Every structure is written in structure tokens, then in C-alpha cells.
């Protein structure tokens, strides 16, 4: 039994919370997790956490946003209750995949369009552009300031000639209809009293003009509509820094997770982050559960996971193969249509696909189909995080995969009922051992 440790389990994975507490030999802390009728999250800790080392277990699956908010409120509640240290245990880190969205390293513009049309109206961009060094300057005004005054006078005369009922006359009505300096108040009143009164309404009072059918229409202002230039694209928001700042500001002192999709994600944090590896668990499964594993081939389903797969292959002394996409798509929606090719030999061998995460299972199912086409006898997929959202279960059942091995970093009970090919590995003891050894590592020697 470990003293001065309190384990608070979130609502995302109750079975993992129970496994960790049983391994540590401590009961789970009493906490009330509920929602108000409006949908807001309610957290109430029903026991003392003062001067204790608190572990909050919450994984990023299911209703990810609700689970994340629940985690933040629980961290803040523990810090308010004078907890000595608060550690957030996230087996599957939320929002860690969004940095995988394809983008151009040089940024916008991506390309220059050949069919650009000159725009007469100004946009939000400055026109004319500032000349670069070595380029001639703009010509500027043709006749100088005098030509500008002449042009304005000509426009004013044209507006006056169009008549008082013209809508264009509204611009200079304040200047042309104003009394001269020699006119007095009495002369102005007498001149206006001699004029005959008319029943027609002025267009400047109601800001409307009549069309050919006699209908009143509002005076349309010629405001140019902003059009984005061709060749530019909108930037994609990256939520990595935001989630890291939220956890830090809520009061987390330490983060424990497993197999981050991008290891550089740890750089977003100002607090210690332990990124555990599921590689030893997968290696042990290969050694003890796959017969004649030395004749099998470790396969990476894409170039991004080649480093992870080669580490397992080198550790076990097994051959390695890689599936490469010939035409790398620039859009997420086009990834499933990319042409795939195999680099390596899998003929008459067992192919072991190794990846960190499977969400819709599109990549591993297409890779399994390619491996069977290249002559592989059996295809087994080893995954750290089996999210399996959407129609992933149906896709796996209808695919060429013979077995899919995942960890229980996310709940797999419902997935196992629907997929007979699914096998689950336990990771609760790994996180429990980290919690057992961490106080000695951080607080030894005693002060």
C-alpha cells in the first residue's frame, strides 16, 4: 500500500481507474461527477486531499470536450483544497493529433494563379504595392496637384448639371445650396418665401431614388466586396498550445501520458511530461503470442510511423517493411484515395502492422489489403490506442486483418462485443507502477 497518494478517477474510463487502484492497493477517492440541467459540469471531492499527492485519471475518448473540462475543473478543485501535487494521467492525450493536419511549410501563398483578373476596386490589401528594391517607383499623379483640383471641379460641375433631383447631387448639396457670405438671414428668408412650394420630396431626405417602374429603391453604396486572392488558403488552428496552457493554468504539476502521436507535443508544456511507451508491451506480445515470430515481418503502415516500427524490429532482430504513399495528398479528404506501395518482402510470411493509433481504421485496413495482395499469409495489427470511432468496427470485420491487438487506454468493452478480431492488452499496471515510483523519484532525498 502506498501512502499519501489519492487517485481520483474521471468518468471517461472507470475500469482503468479500478485497475490502477487495485494494483496500488488503495481505494479510489470519493468524488461526485455530474452535470447540471443546463449541461455544466459539476465536480465535488468528498474527502480531504490536503498535502497529498493526487492523481487524476482521465483519457481522451468519447465526449472529449466534456472529459477535458471535467479534468480541468477537478485539477482546480484539488489545488483549491491544498493538494501538495496534482498529476494528470492521460493515457490517450486529447487534441494531440491536430498537428498532423497537412500544411505548407512556407505558408501562404501556396501557388500563383495564372488566370488572375485585374480588379478595379480596392480591397483590404494596399494598392499600389510598395515597390521592392531595384523596381521602378509608381508614376503617381499625372498633372500634380493642379490636375487633381481640376478633376474635382469637373466632377462638381457634372453633378450640378444633372439637376437637383439627381441622387448624385447629394455629395455637393451642402456646398452648392449654402447661402453666400454676403447674404443675410432676412434675404435668405425672403428668397425662400417667394419660391413656390412643391409636393415632391427631396431624394436627400429619404436617401432613396425611383427606378423606371416608379418603385422606391435604397441608394446603393459602392463598397467593394473583399475577395481573397487566388492561391491563398486559410490557416488551420493548432490546439496543442491551448490545451497545454489550460492544463497548466488549471494547476497541474505533472502530466503522464502514453505514446503521443507527435513526441514534440511535450514542448508545449512548462511542466514535466512523462510520455510512456507501449513498445515493451507490444514486444512482449510478439515474443509470447505470435508463433515463430522471427520469420514474421514488422510493417509500418505509413512513413510517419517508420521510426516506431523500426525500433521494435531492431529490438527483436526481425525484418522490416514500409508502406509508402506514392502521391502524398494535400487534403485530409483525399488521403483515403492515395496510391500505396510496399517497400519490402512479405511473401509467405506473417505481417505485423505497428501503429500508435487507429481512429477510423482506414489506414490499417488498406494496408492489410495490400499486404495480402503481396503474399502475406497472416496480417496482425498492433495498436497502442484503439479509438475505433465511426464505422471502424464494421470496416475491420470486413477487412483482410486476421487480428487487431489494442491496449485499454480507451474503453474496449463495447468494441469487443462487436468485433471478434479484437484483443485487448492491459496497461493499468504500467500507470500504477509509475505512480508508485514517482514520489520516491521526486521527493528523494528528504529535505
C-alpha positions in Angstrom: 0.0 0.0 0.0 1.2 3.5 -0.9 0.7 6.3 1.5 -0.1 9.9 0.8 -1.4 9.1 -2.7 -5.0 9.9 -3.7 -6.4 8.5 -7.0 -9.3 10.4 -8.5 -11.0 8.7 -11.4 -12.8 10.6 -14.1 -15.9 9.5 -15.9 -14.2 8.5 -19.1 -12.7 5.2 -18.1 -13.9 3.7 -14.8 -12.5 0.3 -15.4 -8.9 1.6 -15.8 -9.4 3.6 -12.6 -10.3 0.4 -10.7 -7.3 -1.5 -12.1 -4.8 1.2 -11.1 -6.3 1.4 -7.5 -6.3 -2.4 -7.1 -2.6 -2.6 -8.3 -1.6 0.1 -5.8 -3.7 -1.4 -3.0 -5.6 1.8 -2.2 -9.3 2.6 -2.6 -10.4 5.1 -5.2 -11.2 8.5 -3.7 -14.8 9.6 -3.3 -15.7 12.2 -5.9 -19.0 13.4 -7.2 -19.1 13.9 -11.0 -22.3 15.1 -12.5 -23.9 17.7 -14.7 -26.4 20.4 -14.1 -29.6 20.6 -16.1 -28.0 23.3 -18.3 -25.1 21.0 -19.2 -22.4 22.5 -17.0 -20.0 20.1 -15.3 -20.2 19.6 -11.5 -17.2 18.2 -9.5 -17.3 17.7 -5.7 -14.4 15.9 -3.9 -15.8 14.2 -0.8 -12.6 13.6 1.1 -9.5 15.5 2.1 -6.6 15.9 -0.3 -4.6 18.4 1.8 -0.8 17.9 1.5 -1.3 14.7 -0.6 -0.1 13.6 -4.0 -3.2 13.5 -6.2 -3.5 11.5 -9.4 -6.4 12.3 -11.7 -7.1 9.7 -14.4 -8.9 10.9 -17.5 -8.5 9.6 -21.0 -9.3 11.4 -24.3 -12.1 9.4 -25.8 -15.9 9.5 -26.1 -17.1 13.0 -25.3 -13.6 14.5 -25.5 -14.6 18.1 -24.7 -16.7 17.2 -21.7 -14.0 14.9 -20.3 -11.4 17.7 -20.8 -13.5 20.2 -19.0 -14.2 17.8 -16.2 -10.4 17.2 -15.8 -9.7 20.9 -15.7 -12.3 21.5 -13.0 -11.1 18.6 -10.9 -7.5 19.8 -11.1 -8.6 23.3 -10.0 -10.6 21.8 -7.1 -7.6 19.8 -5.9 -5.4 22.9 -5.9 -8.0 24.8 -4.1 -8.2 22.1 -1.5 -4.4 22.5 -0.8 -3.2 19.3 -2.6 0.6 19.0 -2.4 1.0 17.9 -6.1 -1.6 17.2 -8.8 -0.7 14.8 -11.6 -3.0 14.5 -14.7 -2.9 10.9 -16.1 -4.0 10.9 -19.7 -3.5 7.5 -21.3 -4.7 9.0 -24.6 -3.9 12.7 -24.8 -6.8 14.8 -26.3 -6.1 17.1 -29.2 -2.7 15.6 -29.8 -3.4 14.7 -33.5 -4.3 18.1 -34.9 -0.7 18.9 -35.6 -0.8 16.1 -38.2 -3.0 18.2 -40.5 -1.1 18.8 -43.7 0.2 22.3 -44.4 2.8 24.0 -46.5 6.0 24.9 -44.6 6.4 28.2 -46.4 2.8 29.3 -45.6 0.6 31.2 -47.9 0.6 31.8 -50.8 0.7 28.2 -51.9 0.8 29.0 -55.6 0.2 31.8 -58.0 -2.8 31.6 -60.2 -2.3 32.1 -63.9 -5.9 33.3 -64.7 -5.9 36.3 -62.3 -8.1 39.2 -63.4 -7.3 42.8 -62.6 -9.6 44.3 -60.1 -10.7 47.9 -60.4 -11.9 48.2 -56.9 -9.6 48.4 -53.9 -9.6 45.6 -51.4 -8.1 45.4 -47.9 -4.7 45.0 -49.4 -2.7 48.1 -50.2 -2.7 49.1 -53.9 -0.4 50.1 -55.5 2.1 47.8 -53.7 5.2 49.2 -52.2 8.0 48.8 -54.8 10.7 46.3 -53.9 14.4 47.3 -54.1 15.5 47.5 -57.7 12.0 48.1 -59.1 10.8 51.4 -60.6 8.5 53.6 -58.4 4.9 54.3 -59.3 4.2 57.1 -61.6 1.9 59.0 -59.1 -0.4 61.8 -60.2 -0.1 62.8 -63.9 -0.6 66.5 -63.6 0.3 67.1 -60.0 -2.0 68.9 -57.5 -3.4 71.2 -60.1 -4.7 68.3 -62.2 -6.4 67.0 -59.1 -8.2 70.3 -58.4 -9.3 70.5 -62.0 -10.7 66.9 -61.8 -12.7 67.6 -58.7 -14.1 70.8 -60.1 -15.2 69.0 -63.3 -17.0 66.3 -61.2 -18.8 69.0 -59.2 -20.0 70.8 -62.4 -21.3 67.5 -63.8 -23.2 66.8 -60.6 -24.7 70.3 -60.7 -25.7 69.9 -64.3 -27.5 66.6 -63.6 -30.2 68.6 -61.7 -31.3 68.9 -58.1 -33.3 65.7 -58.3 -30.4 63.6 -59.2 -29.1 61.3 -56.5 -25.5 62.2 -57.3 -26.1 65.7 -56.3 -26.2 64.7 -52.6 -22.5 64.8 -52.3 -22.1 68.6 -53.0 -25.5 69.7 -51.8 -24.1 71.1 -48.6 -21.8 73.4 -50.7 -23.9 74.4 -53.7 -27.1 75.2 -51.8 -25.4 77.0 -48.9 -26.0 80.8 -48.7 -23.1 83.1 -49.6 -21.3 85.3 -47.1 -23.0 88.5 -48.5 -26.5 87.1 -47.9 -28.1 87.9 -44.6 -30.7 86.0 -42.6 -33.5 88.3 -43.9 -32.6 87.9 -47.5 -32.4 84.2 -47.2 -35.9 84.1 -45.6 -37.4 86.4 -48.2 -35.9 84.4 -51.1 -37.3 81.2 -49.7 -40.8 82.7 -49.1 -41.0 83.8 -52.8 -40.4 80.3 -54.1 -43.4 78.2 -54.9 -43.9 75.2 -52.7 -43.9 71.8 -54.3 -45.2 68.5 -53.1 -42.3 66.4 -54.3 -39.9 65.0 -51.7 -36.2 65.5 -52.0 -34.1 62.5 -52.5 -31.6 63.6 -50.0 -34.1 63.4 -47.1 -35.1 59.8 -47.5 -31.9 58.5 -49.3 -34.0 56.8 -51.9 -34.3 57.1 -55.7 -37.0 55.9 -58.1 -36.4 53.3 -60.8 -38.1 53.0 -64.2 -41.2 51.3 -62.7 -41.6 54.0 -60.1 -40.7 51.8 -57.2 -38.5 53.4 -54.4 -35.2 51.6 -54.0 -32.5 52.4 -51.5 -29.4 54.2 -52.6 -26.8 51.6 -53.1 -23.3 52.4 -51.9 -20.4 51.2 -54.0 -18.5 49.5 -51.2 -16.0 47.0 -52.7 -16.5 43.4 -51.5 -13.3 41.8 -50.2 -12.3 38.7 -52.3 -9.4 36.6 -51.2 -6.7 36.4 -53.8 -6.3 33.0 -55.6 -3.5 30.9 -54.4 -4.0 31.7 -50.7 -5.5 29.4 -48.1 -6.9 29.7 -44.6 -4.7 28.7 -41.7 -5.7 25.7 -39.6 -5.9 26.4 -35.9 -3.5 24.3 -33.8 -4.9 23.4 -30.4 -1.8 22.0 -28.9 -0.6 25.1 -27.1 -4.1 25.9 -25.9 -4.6 22.5 -24.2 -1.2 22.7 -22.6 -1.9 26.2 -21.3 -5.3 25.1 -20.0 -3.8 22.2 -18.0 -1.0 24.3 -16.6 -3.3 27.2 -15.7 -5.8 24.8 -14.0 -3.0 23.8 -11.7 -1.5 20.6 -13.0 2.1 20.0 -11.8 2.8 16.9 -13.9 1.4 15.1 -17.0 1.6 11.4 -17.6 0.5 10.0 -21.0 1.4 7.2 -23.4 2.5 7.2 -27.0 1.9 10.8 -28.0 1.1 11.0 -31.7 3.8 13.7 -32.0 6.5 13.5 -29.4 7.4 17.2 -29.9 4.0 17.9 -28.3 5.8 17.8 -24.9 7.5 21.1 -25.9 4.2 23.0 -25.4 4.3 22.4 -21.7 6.2 24.3 -19.0 5.7 21.4 -16.5 7.2 17.9 -16.6 5.6 15.5 -19.1 6.2 11.7 -19.0 5.5 10.1 -22.3 5.3 6.4 -21.6 6.0 3.9 -24.4 3.7 1.0 -25.3 6.6 -0.6 -27.2 7.7 -3.0 -24.4 4.2 -4.3 -24.1 3.9 -4.9 -27.9 7.3 -6.5 -28.0 6.3 -8.9 -25.2 3.1 -9.8 -27.1 5.1 -10.6 -30.3 7.5 -12.8 -28.4 5.0 -14.8 -26.5 1.8 -14.7 -28.6 2.9 -15.0 -32.2 4.4 -18.4 -33.1 7.7 -18.4 -35.0 7.9 -14.6 -34.7 11.4 -14.5 -36.1 10.0 -15.3 -39.5 7.5 -12.5 -39.4 7.9 -9.0 -40.7 7.3 -5.7 -38.9 5.4 -3.4 -41.2 4.8 0.4 -40.8 1.5 1.5 -42.5 2.9 4.9 -43.3 6.2 6.8 -43.3 5.3 8.7 -40.1 5.4 5.5 -38.0 8.6 4.1 -39.5 10.7 5.1 -36.5 8.3 3.4 -34.1 8.2 0.2 -36.2 11.9 0.0 -36.8 12.6 0.3 -33.0 10.5 -2.9 -32.4 12.1 -4.6 -35.4 15.7 -3.8 -34.3 14.9 -4.8 -30.7 13.7 -8.2 -31.7 16.0 -8.7 -34.7 13.2 -9.0 -37.2 12.9 -7.8 -40.8 11.2 -4.6 -41.6 8.9 -3.3 -44.4 7.3 0.0 -45.1 4.1 1.0 -46.9 4.6 4.2 -48.9 2.0 6.5 -50.4 3.2 7.4 -53.9 1.2 10.6 -54.2 1.1 12.4 -50.9 -2.3 14.1 -50.7 -2.6 17.7 -49.6 -6.1 17.4 -48.2 -7.3 15.3 -45.4 -10.3 14.1 -47.5 -8.0 12.9 -50.3 -5.9 10.6 -48.0 -8.0 7.6 -48.5 -7.5 7.8 -52.3 -3.7 8.0 -52.2 -1.9 5.2 -54.0 0.0 2.9 -51.7 3.0 0.7 -52.5 5.0 -1.8 -50.4 8.8 -1.5 -49.8 10.0 -4.8 -48.6 9.1 -8.5 -48.9 6.2 -10.1 -47.0 5.6 -13.1 -49.3 4.6 -16.3 -47.3 5.2 -14.5 -44.0 3.2 -13.1 -41.1 2.9 -9.3 -41.4 2.7 -7.4 -38.2 1.3 -3.8 -38.7 2.5 -1.5 -35.9 0.9 1.9 -35.3 0.2 4.2 -32.4 -3.5 5.0 -33.1 -6.4 3.8 -35.1 -9.4 6.1 -35.3 -11.4 5.2 -38.5 -9.1 2.3 -39.3 -8.9 3.3 -42.9 -5.1 3.2 -43.0 -4.6 -0.2 -41.4 -7.4 -1.9 -43.4 -6.0 -0.6 -46.7 -2.5 -1.7 -45.6 -3.8 -5.2 -44.8 -5.4 -5.5 -48.2 -2.1 -4.5 -49.8 -0.1 -7.0 -47.7 -2.5 -9.9 -48.6 -2.1 -8.9 -52.2 1.7 -9.1 -51.9 1.5 -12.6 -50.5 1.4 -12.3 -46.7 -0.2 -15.3 -45.0 -1.4 -13.6 -41.9 -1.9 -9.9 -41.1 -1.9 -8.7 -37.4 -2.3 -5.1 -36.3 -0.7 -4.0 -33.1 -2.1 -0.6 -31.9 -1.5 1.4 -28.7 -4.7 3.4 -28.9 -7.7 1.8 -30.5 -10.2 4.7 -30.7 -12.2 2.9 -33.4 -14.8 5.6 -34.0 -17.5 5.8 -36.7 -17.7 2.6 -38.8 -14.2 1.4 -37.8 -15.5 -1.9 -36.3 -17.5 -2.8 -39.4 -14.5 -1.9 -41.6 -12.2 -4.2 -39.5 -14.7 -7.0 -39.7 -14.9 -6.8 -43.5 -11.1 -6.3 -44.0 -8.2 -8.6 -44.6 -7.0 -8.2 -41.0 -6.8 -11.5 -39.1 -6.3 -10.0 -35.6 -6.3 -6.5 -34.1 -4.4 -6.0 -30.8 -5.0 -2.8 -28.9 -4.5 -1.6 -25.3 -7.2 -0.4 -23.0 -6.1 3.2 -23.0 -9.7 3.8 -24.1 -12.7 1.6 -23.1 -12.9 -1.5 -25.3 -15.8 -3.5 -23.8 -18.3 -2.4 -26.4 -15.8 -2.8 -29.2 -15.0 -6.4 -28.2 -18.7 -7.4 -28.3 -18.9 -6.2 -31.9 -15.5 -7.3 -33.2 -14.4 -10.9 -32.8 -10.9 -10.0 -34.2 -10.2 -7.6 -31.3 -7.8 -8.4 -28.5 -7.1 -6.1 -25.6 -3.9 -5.6 -23.6 -3.9 -4.2 -20.0 -1.9 -1.0 -19.3 -3.3 -0.2 -15.9 -0.4 -1.8 -14.2 2.1 0.4 -16.1 0.5 3.6 -15.0 0.2 2.2 -11.4 3.9 1.5 -11.3 4.7 5.0 -12.5 2.5 6.3 -9.7 4.2 4.1 -7.1 7.8 5.0 -8.1 7.2 8.7 -8.8 7.1 10.0 -5.2 10.5 8.4 -4.5 12.0 9.9 -7.6 10.7 13.4 -7.0 11.0 13.7 -3.2 14.2 11.7 -2.5 16.4 12.5 -0.7 14.2 14.1 2.1 15.0 17.7 3.0 
